[in-house]
């Protein structure tokens, strides 16, 4: 599959929403046709691990041919935390497509995508309090993001759980607040990622590819974007 975008097409006429998630060993891709949103959702997961760089375009081609890329009107991508190389490959692909198509690109942390699933593990008395999603990396420390169930949400799809702090490397172990272990379910999370893009599209929210960068808290290069 060649990544050729037909720039003669007007991006505003696009009708496809695409989501990409590669923060684990499994690549997740989901797509929706706005002309028939109730019945057009398709998604696939590909356990390709370290061969992502060689196979991501082939996997993408199973859902959308290269000749139809110009029909994309909005993209969503999981920005980590996840594997250093895998996360960046998908973010770069999403940024490239969004730049060439002139469409919006939404970046969402993988912890924020799993937060609604994991929040179901909270005790009733914890539902109104902040909680952490944590991932323990041997010899590197704990990566954690802070979240809270939004009981006053008007839009349950996007705001059912608020991200209070993006995932970052903690300097010490947690001493307070509930904490839940990060748990990947790419099949469910990539669909949630797609739905976030859908609702932002419906709300006409603008988001530039310039602002979408990977979160990788243990990178030797300081990532200031992770804590903004």
N, CA and C atoms as a LAMMPS dump frame, in Angstrom:
ITEM: TIMESTEP
0
ITEM: NUMBER OF ATOMS
684
ITEM: BOX BOUNDS ff ff ff
-5.0000000000000000e+02 5.0000000000000000e+02
-5.0000000000000000e+02 5.0000000000000000e+02
-5.0000000000000000e+02 5.0000000000000000e+02
ITEM: ATOMS id mol type element x y z
1 1 1 N 0.844 -1.201 0
2 1 2 C 0 0 0
3 1 3 C 0.871 1.239 0
4 2 1 N 0.72 2.078 -0.979
5 2 2 C 1.458 3.336 -1.042
6 2 3 C 0.642 4.436 -0.39
7 3 1 N 1.312 5.264 0.384
8 3 2 C 0.639 6.346 1.091
9 3 3 C 0.552 7.557 0.182
10 4 1 N -0.347 7.487 -0.79
11 4 2 C -0.549 8.587 -1.726
12 4 3 C -1.911 9.209 -1.474
13 5 1 N -1.921 10.469 -1.124
14 5 2 C -3.165 11.176 -0.857
15 5 3 C -3.508 12.03 -2.064
16 6 1 N -4.703 11.896 -2.548
17 6 2 C -5.156 12.667 -3.704
18 6 3 C -5.489 14.083 -3.266
19 7 1 N -4.538 14.991 -3.475
20 7 2 C -4.733 16.36 -2.989
21 7 3 C -5.668 17.169 -3.869
22 8 1 N -6.184 16.56 -4.94
23 8 2 C -7.138 17.273 -5.775
24 8 3 C -8.533 17.248 -5.164
25 9 1 N -8.72 16.357 -4.19
26 9 2 C -10.015 16.263 -3.539
27 9 3 C -10.113 17.322 -2.443
28 10 1 N -11.298 17.813 -2.232
29 10 2 C -11.53 18.784 -1.168
30 10 3 C -11.749 18.039 0.139
31 11 1 N -10.858 18.214 1.144
32 11 2 C -11.01 17.483 2.394
33 11 3 C -12.362 17.704 3.057
34 12 1 N -12.978 18.852 2.848
35 12 2 C -14.262 19.126 3.485
36 12 3 C -15.365 18.211 2.975
37 13 1 N -15.115 17.575 1.824
38 13 2 C -16.101 16.662 1.271
39 13 3 C -15.918 15.233 1.775
40 14 1 N -14.912 15.013 2.621
41 14 2 C -14.668 13.68 3.144
42 14 3 C -15.798 13.217 4.037
43 15 1 N -15.908 11.911 4.18
44 15 2 C -16.997 11.36 4.991
45 15 3 C -16.55 10.193 5.851
46 16 1 N -15.235 9.987 5.989
47 16 2 C -14.734 8.89 6.806
48 16 3 C -13.996 9.417 8.029
49 17 1 N -14.219 8.765 9.166
50 17 2 C -13.472 9.052 10.388
51 17 3 C -12.625 7.827 10.704
52 18 1 N -11.343 8.052 11.009
53 18 2 C -10.396 6.96 11.215
54 18 3 C -9.728 7.097 12.574
55 19 1 N -9.529 5.96 13.255
56 19 2 C -8.84 5.938 14.548
57 19 3 C -7.71 4.919 14.506
58 20 1 N -6.554 5.286 15.092
59 20 2 C -5.37 4.437 15.116
60 20 3 C -4.852 4.308 16.541
61 21 1 N -4.544 3.081 16.961
62 21 2 C -4.083 2.82 18.336
63 21 3 C -2.986 1.762 18.273
64 22 1 N -1.771 2.133 18.669
65 22 2 C -0.665 1.164 18.658
66 22 3 C 0.21 1.306 19.899
67 23 1 N -0.41 1.543 21.05
68 23 2 C 0.351 1.753 22.281
69 23 3 C 0.738 0.447 22.978
70 24 1 N 0.336 -0.684 22.404
71 24 2 C 0.722 -1.983 22.935
72 24 3 C 1.267 -2.822 21.776
73 25 1 N 1.389 -4.112 21.974
74 25 2 C 1.859 -4.995 20.912
75 25 3 C 0.803 -5.205 19.827
76 26 1 N -0.403 -4.715 20.074
77 26 2 C -1.506 -4.881 19.134
78 26 3 C -1.866 -3.551 18.498
79 27 1 N -1.951 -3.538 17.189
80 27 2 C -2.412 -2.362 16.451
81 27 3 C -3.928 -2.435 16.312
82 28 1 N -4.596 -1.345 16.642
83 28 2 C -6.036 -1.264 16.469
84 28 3 C -6.396 -0.171 15.479
85 29 1 N -7.298 -0.482 14.553
86 29 2 C -7.758 0.488 13.555
87 29 3 C -9.277 0.423 13.514
88 30 1 N -9.921 1.584 13.521
89 30 2 C -11.377 1.637 13.403
90 30 3 C -11.758 2.738 12.426
91 31 1 N -12.867 2.54 11.742
92 31 2 C -13.3 3.512 10.743
93 31 3 C -14.818 3.58 10.718
94 32 1 N -15.321 4.774 10.426
95 32 2 C -16.763 5.013 10.376
96 32 3 C -17.082 5.887 9.177
97 33 1 N -18.157 5.537 8.473
98 33 2 C -18.642 6.332 7.346
99 33 3 C -19.781 7.215 7.838
100 34 1 N -19.591 8.533 7.768
101 34 2 C -20.582 9.477 8.275
102 34 3 C -21.894 9.44 7.497
103 35 1 N -21.871 8.866 6.323
104 35 2 C -23.098 8.789 5.544
105 35 3 C -24.055 7.736 6.114
106 36 1 N -23.52 6.794 6.905
107 36 2 C -24.359 5.77 7.531
108 36 3 C -23.716 5.364 8.854
109 37 1 N -23.644 6.288 9.828
110 37 2 C -22.894 6.034 11.06
111 37 3 C -23.447 4.889 11.906
112 38 1 N -24.738 4.599 11.794
113 38 2 C -25.329 3.558 12.634
114 38 3 C -24.91 2.162 12.219
115 39 1 N -24.483 1.976 10.982
116 39 2 C -24.199 0.623 10.508
117 39 3 C -22.873 0.488 9.764
118 40 1 N -22.035 1.525 9.789
119 40 2 C -20.815 1.48 8.986
120 40 3 C -19.539 1.276 9.801
121 41 1 N -19.655 1.172 11.122
122 41 2 C -18.453 1.023 11.948
123 41 3 C -17.751 -0.298 11.64
124 42 1 N -16.47 -0.21 11.349
125 42 2 C -15.651 -1.408 11.197
126 42 3 C -14.37 -1.201 11.994
127 43 1 N -13.859 -2.277 12.563
128 43 2 C -12.619 -2.194 13.326
129 43 3 C -11.894 -3.528 13.247
130 44 1 N -10.59 -3.456 13.384
131 44 2 C -9.768 -4.664 13.368
132 44 3 C -8.582 -4.457 14.296
133 45 1 N -8.095 -5.554 14.861
134 45 2 C -6.873 -5.525 15.65
135 45 3 C -5.859 -6.466 15.016
136 46 1 N -4.586 -6.079 15.104
137 46 2 C -3.517 -6.827 14.454
138 46 3 C -2.38 -7.017 15.466
139 47 1 N -2.171 -8.232 15.973
140 47 2 C -1.107 -8.48 16.95
141 47 3 C 0.25 -8.588 16.278
142 48 1 N 0.747 -7.487 15.751
143 48 2 C 1.949 -7.526 14.915
144 48 3 C 3.221 -7.143 15.666
145 49 1 N 3.102 -6.683 16.908
146 49 2 C 4.277 -6.439 17.729
147 49 3 C 5.312 -5.551 17.082
148 50 1 N 6.548 -6.038 17.063
149 50 2 C 7.674 -5.242 16.572
150 50 3 C 7.7 -5.084 15.054
151 51 1 N 6.816 -5.777 14.361
152 51 2 C 6.785 -5.645 12.899
153 51 3 C 5.846 -4.531 12.447
154 52 1 N 5.456 -3.654 13.374
155 52 2 C 4.52 -2.577 13.058
156 52 3 C 5.003 -1.721 11.904
157 53 1 N 6.271 -1.335 11.933
158 53 2 C 6.775 -0.42 10.899
159 53 3 C 6.673 -1.023 9.508
160 54 1 N 6.793 -2.338 9.413
161 54 2 C 6.737 -2.996 8.11
162 54 3 C 5.312 -3.309 7.66
163 55 1 N 4.381 -3.338 8.595
164 55 2 C 3.044 -3.837 8.279
165 55 3 C 1.907 -2.852 8.487
166 56 1 N 2.174 -1.683 9.07
167 56 2 C 1.074 -0.788 9.417
168 56 3 C 0.286 -0.346 8.183
169 57 1 N 0.962 -0.079 7.088
170 57 2 C 0.241 0.364 5.894
171 57 3 C -0.584 -0.766 5.288
172 58 1 N -0.058 -1.989 5.358
173 58 2 C -0.832 -3.127 4.875
174 58 3 C -2.079 -3.342 5.727
175 59 1 N -1.929 -3.187 7.054
176 59 2 C -3.078 -3.324 7.951
177 59 3 C -4.112 -2.235 7.671
178 60 1 N -3.63 -1.005 7.498
179 60 2 C -4.539 0.093 7.192
180 60 3 C -5.27 -0.171 5.88
181 61 1 N -4.563 -0.751 4.93
182 61 2 C -5.156 -1.032 3.635
183 61 3 C -6.269 -2.06 3.688
184 62 1 N -6.311 -2.875 4.747
185 62 2 C -7.39 -3.843 4.88
186 62 3 C -8.721 -3.166 5.217
187 63 1 N -8.655 -1.955 5.79
188 63 2 C -9.872 -1.223 6.117
189 63 3 C -10.175 -0.119 5.112
190 64 1 N -9.126 0.498 4.586
191 64 2 C -9.341 1.596 3.646
192 64 3 C -8.261 1.578 2.58
193 65 1 N -8.623 1.4 1.321
194 65 2 C -7.624 1.408 0.241
195 65 3 C -6.943 2.775 0.147
196 66 1 N -5.722 2.769 -0.359
197 66 2 C -4.98 4.021 -0.497
198 66 3 C -5.732 5.022 -1.354
199 67 1 N -6.473 4.531 -2.333
200 67 2 C -7.216 5.424 -3.223
201 67 3 C -8.374 6.126 -2.536
202 68 1 N -8.726 5.682 -1.317
203 68 2 C -9.828 6.291 -0.586
204 68 3 C -9.365 7.157 0.589
205 69 1 N -8.054 7.292 0.762
206 69 2 C -7.557 8.072 1.892
207 69 3 C -8.052 9.508 1.862
208 70 1 N -8.254 10.044 0.67
209 70 2 C -8.703 11.431 0.563
210 70 3 C -10.122 11.628 1.098
211 71 1 N -10.826 10.534 1.369
212 71 2 C -12.192 10.622 1.891
213 71 3 C -12.227 10.784 3.411
214 72 1 N -11.053 10.731 4.047
215 72 2 C -10.992 10.913 5.505
216 72 3 C -11.21 12.385 5.838
217 73 1 N -12.12 12.658 6.774
218 73 2 C -12.377 14.042 7.181
219 73 3 C -11.913 14.31 8.615
220 74 1 N -11.617 13.253 9.386
221 74 2 C -11.114 13.453 10.745
222 74 3 C -10.363 12.202 11.186
223 75 1 N -9.281 12.422 11.932
224 75 2 C -8.445 11.342 12.438
225 75 3 C -8.336 11.432 13.946
226 76 1 N -8.216 10.27 14.597
227 76 2 C -7.924 10.208 16.023
228 76 3 C -6.803 9.197 16.225
229 77 1 N -5.883 9.496 17.139
230 77 2 C -4.76 8.595 17.372
231 77 3 C -4.452 8.532 18.862
232 78 1 N -4.126 7.334 19.346
233 78 2 C -3.68 7.166 20.724
234 78 3 C -2.223 7.587 20.808
235 79 1 N -1.903 8.454 21.768
236 79 2 C -0.568 9.061 21.825
237 79 3 C 0.312 8.475 22.923
238 80 1 N -0.145 7.412 23.59
239 80 2 C 0.653 6.794 24.634
240 80 3 C 0.117 7.116 26.018
241 81 1 N 0.822 6.619 27.03
242 81 2 C 2.115 5.935 26.978
243 81 3 C 2.008 4.542 26.374
244 82 1 N 3.111 4.142 25.763
245 82 2 C 3.187 2.835 25.132
246 82 3 C 4.601 2.606 24.669
247 83 1 N 4.782 1.64 23.79
248 83 2 C 6.109 1.374 23.267
249 83 3 C 6.673 2.588 22.555
250 84 1 N 7.951 2.837 22.763
251 84 2 C 8.587 4.043 22.228
252 84 3 C 8.433 4.13 20.714
253 85 1 N 8.787 3.041 20.013
254 85 2 C 8.748 3.061 18.547
255 85 3 C 7.334 2.934 18.023
256 86 1 N 6.572 1.976 18.567
257 86 2 C 5.231 1.713 18.061
258 86 3 C 4.313 2.915 18.141
259 87 1 N 4.33 3.601 19.28
260 87 2 C 3.476 4.771 19.45
261 87 3 C 3.843 5.858 18.452
262 88 1 N 5.131 6.086 18.289
263 88 2 C 5.569 7.155 17.403
264 88 3 C 5.264 6.866 15.931
265 89 1 N 5.358 5.621 15.532
266 89 2 C 5.056 5.285 14.135
267 89 3 C 3.623 5.679 13.788
268 90 1 N 2.69 5.337 14.667
269 90 2 C 1.292 5.63 14.388
270 90 3 C 0.999 7.117 14.501
271 91 1 N 1.608 7.788 15.466
272 91 2 C 1.411 9.23 15.593
273 91 3 C 1.955 9.955 14.36
274 92 1 N 3.12 9.546 13.89
275 92 2 C 3.691 10.175 12.693
276 92 3 C 2.799 9.926 11.483
277 93 1 N 2.289 8.703 11.344
278 93 2 C 1.386 8.402 10.234
279 93 3 C 0.144 9.284 10.299
280 94 1 N -0.443 9.396 11.495
281 94 2 C -1.653 10.211 11.656
282 94 3 C -1.36 11.683 11.373
283 95 1 N -0.247 12.187 11.862
284 95 2 C 0.117 13.585 11.613
285 95 3 C 0.325 13.833 10.119
286 96 1 N 0.975 12.894 9.438
287 96 2 C 1.231 13.052 8.011
288 96 3 C -0.07 13.089 7.221
289 97 1 N -0.961 12.157 7.538
290 97 2 C -2.254 12.136 6.844
291 97 3 C -3.034 13.419 7.111
292 98 1 N -3.09 13.838 8.379
293 98 2 C -3.856 15.036 8.73
294 98 3 C -3.281 16.268 8.048
295 99 1 N -1.962 16.345 7.979
296 99 2 C -1.33 17.495 7.327
297 99 3 C -1.667 17.532 5.838
298 100 1 N -1.549 16.39 5.167
299 100 2 C -1.782 16.358 3.73
300 100 3 C -3.258 16.523 3.379
301 101 1 N -4.12 16.01 4.233
302 101 2 C -5.554 16.099 3.966
303 101 3 C -6.159 17.412 4.445
304 102 1 N -5.445 18.1 5.331
305 102 2 C -5.994 19.322 5.909
306 102 3 C -7.155 19.051 6.841
307 103 1 N -7.127 17.893 7.511
308 103 2 C -8.24 17.549 8.401
309 103 3 C -7.806 17.63 9.858
310 104 1 N -8.778 17.589 10.767
311 104 2 C -8.514 17.635 12.198
312 104 3 C -7.901 16.315 12.666
313 105 1 N -7.017 16.426 13.651
314 105 2 C -6.403 15.254 14.271
315 105 3 C -6.514 15.37 15.781
316 106 1 N -7.152 14.377 16.401
317 106 2 C -7.32 14.336 17.848
318 106 3 C -6.335 13.341 18.452
319 107 1 N -5.558 13.774 19.429
320 107 2 C -4.651 12.891 20.156
321 107 3 C -5.196 12.62 21.545
322 108 1 N -5.312 11.346 21.906
323 108 2 C -5.88 10.945 23.187
324 108 3 C -4.937 9.948 23.85
325 109 1 N -4.676 10.109 25.138
326 109 2 C -3.776 9.179 25.817
327 109 3 C -4.425 7.806 25.947
328 110 1 N -3.598 6.781 25.916
329 110 2 C -4.118 5.417 26.049
330 110 3 C -4.738 5.188 27.416
331 111 1 N -4.245 5.885 28.45
332 111 2 C -4.834 5.753 29.785
333 111 3 C -6.233 6.38 29.827
334 112 1 N -6.401 7.501 29.129
335 112 2 C -7.724 8.133 29.081
336 112 3 C -8.726 7.232 28.367
337 113 1 N -8.263 6.483 27.377
338 113 2 C -9.153 5.578 26.657
339 113 3 C -9.59 4.41 27.531
340 114 1 N -8.694 3.912 28.364
341 114 2 C -9.052 2.779 29.224
342 114 3 C -9.729 3.214 30.528
343 115 1 N -9.663 4.502 30.86
344 115 2 C -10.183 4.984 32.142
345 115 3 C -11.65 4.625 32.385
346 116 1 N -12.559 4.806 31.42
347 116 2 C -13.957 4.447 31.676
348 116 3 C -14.142 2.964 31.984
349 117 1 N -13.373 2.112 31.323
350 117 2 C -13.453 0.673 31.608
351 117 3 C -12.991 0.376 33.026
352 118 1 N -11.831 0.945 33.379
353 118 2 C -11.242 0.654 34.68
354 118 3 C -12.028 1.29 35.818
355 119 1 N -12.716 2.397 35.531
356 119 2 C -13.486 3.077 36.587
357 119 3 C -14.595 2.184 37.143
358 120 1 N -14.997 1.184 36.376
359 120 2 C -16.01 0.252 36.869
360 120 3 C -15.513 -0.579 38.042
361 121 1 N -14.189 -0.594 38.262
362 121 2 C -13.618 -1.345 39.383
363 121 3 C -13.659 -0.547 40.688
364 122 1 N -13.945 0.73 40.614
365 122 2 C -13.957 1.573 41.798
366 122 3 C -15.111 1.203 42.725
367 123 1 N -14.862 1.328 44.014
368 123 2 C -15.927 1.153 44.993
369 123 3 C -16.886 2.345 44.916
370 124 1 N -18.151 2.161 45.317
371 124 2 C -19.121 3.27 45.226
372 124 3 C -18.64 4.562 45.883
373 125 1 N -17.967 4.452 47.035
374 125 2 C -17.53 5.661 47.731
375 125 3 C -16.365 6.355 47.013
376 126 1 N -15.755 5.67 46.033
377 126 2 C -14.641 6.254 45.286
378 126 3 C -15.082 6.937 43.995
379 127 1 N -16.343 6.781 43.643
380 127 2 C -16.823 7.252 42.347
381 127 3 C -16.736 8.769 42.195
382 128 1 N -16.792 9.503 43.307
383 128 2 C -16.758 10.965 43.239
384 128 3 C -15.372 11.535 43.53
385 129 1 N -14.383 10.651 43.638
386 129 2 C -13.042 11.095 43.993
387 129 3 C -12.069 10.8 42.852
388 130 1 N -10.97 11.552 42.786
389 130 2 C -9.961 11.257 41.761
390 130 3 C -9.348 9.873 41.973
391 131 1 N -8.924 9.282 40.891
392 131 2 C -8.209 8.013 40.971
393 131 3 C -7.076 8.016 39.956
394 132 1 N -6.11 7.14 40.195
395 132 2 C -4.949 7.045 39.327
396 132 3 C -5.015 5.765 38.508
397 133 1 N -4.529 5.829 37.293
398 133 2 C -4.217 4.633 36.519
399 133 3 C -2.705 4.543 36.47
400 134 1 N -2.168 3.403 36.89
401 134 2 C -0.721 3.28 37.034
402 134 3 C -0.185 2.096 36.231
403 135 1 N 1.062 2.225 35.837
404 135 2 C 1.772 1.133 35.184
405 135 3 C 3.178 1.102 35.742
406 136 1 N 3.536 -0.006 36.353
407 136 2 C 4.84 -0.137 36.997
408 136 3 C 5.85 -0.686 36.002
409 137 1 N 6.899 0.085 35.747
410 137 2 C 7.957 -0.34 34.842
411 137 3 C 9.184 -0.708 35.665
412 138 1 N 9.586 -1.968 35.664
413 138 2 C 10.752 -2.38 36.465
414 138 3 C 11.976 -1.525 36.164
415 139 1 N 12.605 -1.071 37.227
416 139 2 C 13.844 -0.278 37.162
417 139 3 C 13.652 1.116 36.574
418 140 1 N 12.399 1.466 36.236
419 140 2 C 12.15 2.8 35.684
420 140 3 C 11.191 3.612 36.526
421 141 1 N 10.322 2.963 37.26
422 141 2 C 9.384 3.687 38.102
423 141 3 C 7.942 3.449 37.702
424 142 1 N 7.078 4.334 38.156
425 142 2 C 5.641 4.198 37.92
426 142 3 C 5.158 5.311 37.002
427 143 1 N 4.492 4.916 35.937
428 143 2 C 3.81 5.874 35.071
429 143 3 C 2.372 5.97 35.549
430 144 1 N 1.858 7.177 35.707
431 144 2 C 0.506 7.337 36.236
432 144 3 C -0.197 8.526 35.596
433 145 1 N -1.492 8.375 35.411
434 145 2 C -2.36 9.463 34.992
435 145 3 C -3.493 9.58 36.005
436 146 1 N -4.016 10.787 36.196
437 146 2 C -5.038 11.026 37.21
438 146 3 C -6.381 11.325 36.548
439 147 1 N -7.444 10.703 37.067
440 147 2 C -8.758 10.765 36.423
441 147 3 C -9.855 10.923 37.47
442 148 1 N -11.023 11.314 36.986
443 148 2 C -12.184 11.418 37.869
444 148 3 C -13.447 11.163 37.051
445 149 1 N -14.337 10.346 37.62
446 149 2 C -15.623 10.109 36.977
447 149 3 C -16.407 11.409 36.975
448 150 1 N -16.927 11.791 35.818
449 150 2 C -17.674 13.034 35.679
450 150 3 C -19.165 12.733 35.78
451 151 1 N -19.701 12.816 36.972
452 151 2 C -21.109 12.477 37.189
453 151 3 C -22.058 13.53 36.631
454 152 1 N -21.537 14.7 36.296
455 152 2 C -22.38 15.768 35.739
456 152 3 C -22.215 15.9 34.237
457 153 1 N -21.647 14.869 33.613
458 153 2 C -21.373 14.946 32.184
459 153 3 C -22.646 15.095 31.366
460 154 1 N -22.603 16.002 30.401
461 154 2 C -23.703 16.141 29.448
462 154 3 C -23.458 15.267 28.209
463 155 1 N -22.187 14.985 27.967
464 155 2 C -21.826 14.162 26.821
465 155 3 C -21.111 12.931 27.352
466 156 1 N -21.829 11.859 27.546
467 156 2 C -21.283 10.697 28.221
468 156 3 C -20.148 10.037 27.451
469 157 1 N -20.131 10.185 26.142
470 157 2 C -19.118 9.485 25.369
471 157 3 C -17.728 10.063 25.602
472 158 1 N -17.631 11.399 25.657
473 158 2 C -16.319 12.024 25.802
474 158 3 C -15.997 12.317 27.262
475 159 1 N -16.946 12.807 28.011
476 159 2 C -16.647 13.369 29.319
477 159 3 C -17.085 12.484 30.476
478 160 1 N -17.297 11.196 30.24
479 160 2 C -17.708 10.343 31.344
480 160 3 C -16.597 10.186 32.371
481 161 1 N -15.336 10.277 31.931
482 161 2 C -14.19 10.31 32.846
483 161 3 C -13.26 11.43 32.401
484 162 1 N -12.926 12.302 33.306
485 162 2 C -12.065 13.444 32.999
486 162 3 C -10.603 13.084 33.256
487 163 1 N -9.715 13.535 32.38
488 163 2 C -8.284 13.353 32.593
489 163 3 C -7.752 14.587 33.323
490 164 1 N -7.463 14.431 34.607
491 164 2 C -6.984 15.544 35.431
492 164 3 C -5.489 15.775 35.239
493 165 1 N -4.736 14.697 35.068
494 165 2 C -3.301 14.789 34.789
495 165 3 C -2.963 13.736 33.744
496 166 1 N -2.304 14.148 32.684
497 166 2 C -1.88 13.197 31.672
498 166 3 C -0.84 12.236 32.247
499 167 1 N -0.713 11.048 31.67
500 167 2 C 0.268 10.085 32.185
501 167 3 C 1.674 10.663 32.222
502 168 1 N 2.35 10.442 33.349
503 168 2 C 3.709 10.936 33.521
504 168 3 C 4.433 10.027 34.51
505 169 1 N 5.733 10.165 34.578
506 169 2 C 6.543 9.355 35.473
507 169 3 C 6.532 9.976 36.861
508 170 1 N 6.119 9.172 37.85
509 170 2 C 6.065 9.67 39.221
510 170 3 C 7.443 9.623 39.858
511 171 1 N 7.724 10.596 40.72
512 171 2 C 9.005 10.627 41.414
513 171 3 C 9.012 9.717 42.637
514 172 1 N 7.818 9.375 43.122
515 172 2 C 7.702 8.484 44.288
516 172 3 C 6.398 7.714 44.191
517 173 1 N 6.275 6.668 44.993
518 173 2 C 5.068 5.854 44.983
519 173 3 C 3.861 6.652 45.455
520 174 1 N 2.701 6.253 44.981
521 174 2 C 1.47 6.918 45.385
522 174 3 C 1.189 6.655 46.856
523 175 1 N 0.713 7.682 47.541
524 175 2 C 0.398 7.541 48.96
525 175 3 C -1.079 7.747 49.244
526 176 1 N -1.807 8.303 48.279
527 176 2 C -3.224 8.586 48.503
528 176 3 C -3.991 8.397 47.204
529 177 1 N -5.319 8.457 47.301
530 177 2 C -6.226 8.263 46.177
531 177 3 C -6.204 6.801 45.717
532 178 1 N -7.309 6.389 45.133
533 178 2 C -7.403 5.037 44.59
534 178 3 C -6.503 4.907 43.375
535 179 1 N -5.965 3.731 43.165
536 179 2 C -5.135 3.486 41.983
537 179 3 C -5.555 2.171 41.344
538 180 1 N -5.581 2.171 40.009
539 180 2 C -5.963 1.007 39.225
540 180 3 C -4.843 0.709 38.237
541 181 1 N -4.558 -0.559 38.058
542 181 2 C -3.496 -0.949 37.138
543 181 3 C -3.958 -0.794 35.687
544 182 1 N -3.09 -0.219 34.857
545 182 2 C -3.389 -0.079 33.44
546 182 3 C -3.615 -1.451 32.819
547 183 1 N -4.585 -1.526 31.939
548 183 2 C -4.933 -2.789 31.302
549 183 3 C -5.397 -2.516 29.875
550 184 1 N -4.668 -3.051 28.912
551 184 2 C -4.981 -2.797 27.506
552 184 3 C -6.141 -3.668 27.026
553 185 1 N -7.045 -3.061 26.294
554 185 2 C -8.079 -3.771 25.536
555 185 3 C -8.25 -2.968 24.254
556 186 1 N -7.333 -3.184 23.326
557 186 2 C -7.258 -2.351 22.124
558 186 3 C -8.546 -2.424 21.32
559 187 1 N -9.17 -3.587 21.295
560 187 2 C -10.403 -3.73 20.525
561 187 3 C -11.477 -2.759 21.004
562 188 1 N -11.626 -2.609 22.328
563 188 2 C -12.615 -1.683 22.875
564 188 3 C -12.114 -0.246 22.817
565 189 1 N -10.829 -0.054 23.115
566 189 2 C -10.32 1.306 23.247
567 189 3 C -10.214 2.028 21.903
568 190 1 N -9.953 1.296 20.823
569 190 2 C -9.871 1.97 19.524
570 190 3 C -11.258 2.411 19.058
571 191 1 N -12.292 1.685 19.468
572 191 2 C -13.654 2.112 19.138
573 191 3 C -14.03 3.345 19.949
574 192 1 N -13.631 3.381 21.2
575 192 2 C -13.857 4.594 21.997
576 192 3 C -13.117 5.779 21.384
577 193 1 N -11.897 5.537 20.931
578 193 2 C -11.12 6.586 20.279
579 193 3 C -11.847 7.103 19.045
580 194 1 N -12.417 6.199 18.269
581 194 2 C -13.186 6.594 17.087
582 194 3 C -14.401 7.421 17.48
583 195 1 N -15.095 7.008 18.534
584 195 2 C -16.289 7.731 18.977
585 195 3 C -15.949 9.131 19.481
586 196 1 N -14.787 9.271 20.09
587 196 2 C -14.342 10.605 20.506
588 196 3 C -14.175 11.499 19.28
589 197 1 N -13.553 10.953 18.249
590 197 2 C -13.405 11.714 17.007
591 197 3 C -14.747 12.053 16.385
592 198 1 N -15.686 11.112 16.426
593 198 2 C -17.021 11.338 15.858
594 198 3 C -17.73 12.486 16.564
595 199 1 N -17.723 12.466 17.883
596 199 2 C -18.448 13.499 18.622
597 199 3 C -17.757 14.855 18.473
598 200 1 N -16.451 14.881 18.458
599 200 2 C -15.763 16.153 18.223
600 200 3 C -16.071 16.684 16.829
601 201 1 N -16.217 15.771 15.873
602 201 2 C -16.613 16.192 14.525
603 201 3 C -18.011 16.789 14.541
604 202 1 N -18.916 16.132 15.257
605 202 2 C -20.29 16.631 15.338
606 202 3 C -20.36 17.978 16.04
607 203 1 N -19.467 18.199 17
608 203 2 C -19.423 19.464 17.727
609 203 3 C -18.589 20.524 16.999
610 204 1 N -18.028 20.119 15.84
611 204 2 C -17.216 21.016 15.02
612 204 3 C -15.999 21.557 15.771
613 205 1 N -15.398 20.715 16.603
614 205 2 C -14.204 21.103 17.341
615 205 3 C -12.977 20.993 16.442
616 206 1 N -12.154 22.026 16.487
617 206 2 C -10.944 22.058 15.683
618 206 3 C -9.768 21.514 16.493
619 207 1 N -8.923 20.749 15.839
620 207 2 C -7.706 20.256 16.497
621 207 3 C -6.635 20.049 15.426
622 208 1 N -5.495 20.667 15.641
623 208 2 C -4.435 20.679 14.64
624 208 3 C -3.451 19.536 14.855
625 209 1 N -2.921 19.019 13.769
626 209 2 C -1.909 17.969 13.846
627 209 3 C -0.639 18.469 14.537
628 210 1 N -0.405 19.791 14.499
629 210 2 C 0.786 20.344 15.157
630 210 3 C 0.809 20.036 16.65
631 211 1 N -0.362 19.931 17.264
632 211 2 C -0.467 19.791 18.711
633 211 3 C -0.419 18.344 19.184
634 212 1 N -0.413 17.398 18.262
635 212 2 C -0.477 15.987 18.633
636 212 3 C 0.932 15.403 18.662
637 213 1 N 1.401 15.075 19.864
638 213 2 C 2.739 14.507 20.043
639 213 3 C 2.634 13.289 20.959
640 214 1 N 3.558 12.351 20.816
641 214 2 C 3.504 11.146 21.652
642 214 3 C 3.81 11.437 23.109
643 215 1 N 3.222 10.64 23.993
644 215 2 C 3.57 10.655 25.416
645 215 3 C 4.456 9.447 25.67
646 216 1 N 5.68 9.703 26.071
647 216 2 C 6.567 8.61 26.45
648 216 3 C 7.378 9.063 27.652
649 217 1 N 6.832 8.903 28.865
650 217 2 C 7.42 9.515 30.063
651 217 3 C 8.822 9.054 30.395
652 218 1 N 9.226 7.847 29.979
653 218 2 C 10.551 7.366 30.353
654 218 3 C 11.597 7.612 29.282
655 219 1 N 11.245 8.419 28.275
656 219 2 C 12.221 8.752 27.247
657 219 3 C 13.383 9.524 27.866
658 220 1 N 14.634 9.254 27.424
659 220 2 C 15.777 10.021 27.938
660 220 3 C 15.703 11.493 27.551
661 221 1 N 14.892 11.813 26.538
662 221 2 C 14.699 13.198 26.144
663 221 3 C 13.469 13.724 26.851
664 222 1 N 13.584 14.8 27.577
665 222 2 C 12.466 15.337 28.347
666 222 3 C 11.309 15.686 27.437
667 223 1 N 10.111 15.197 27.78
668 223 2 C 8.913 15.448 26.986
669 223 3 C 8.021 16.416 27.725
670 224 1 N 8.201 17.694 27.462
671 224 2 C 7.417 18.709 28.159
672 224 3 C 5.951 18.629 27.833
673 225 1 N 5.6 18.09 26.646
674 225 2 C 4.205 18.031 26.247
675 225 3 C 3.424 17.102 27.147
676 226 1 N 4.079 16.114 27.758
677 226 2 C 3.371 15.115 28.543
678 226 3 C 2.736 15.713 29.782
679 227 1 N 3.253 16.843 30.237
680 227 2 C 2.74 17.401 31.487
681 227 3 C 1.984 18.713 31.269
682 228 1 N 1.666 19.018 30.037
683 228 2 C 0.925 20.253 29.776
684 228 3 C -0.558 20.02 29.978
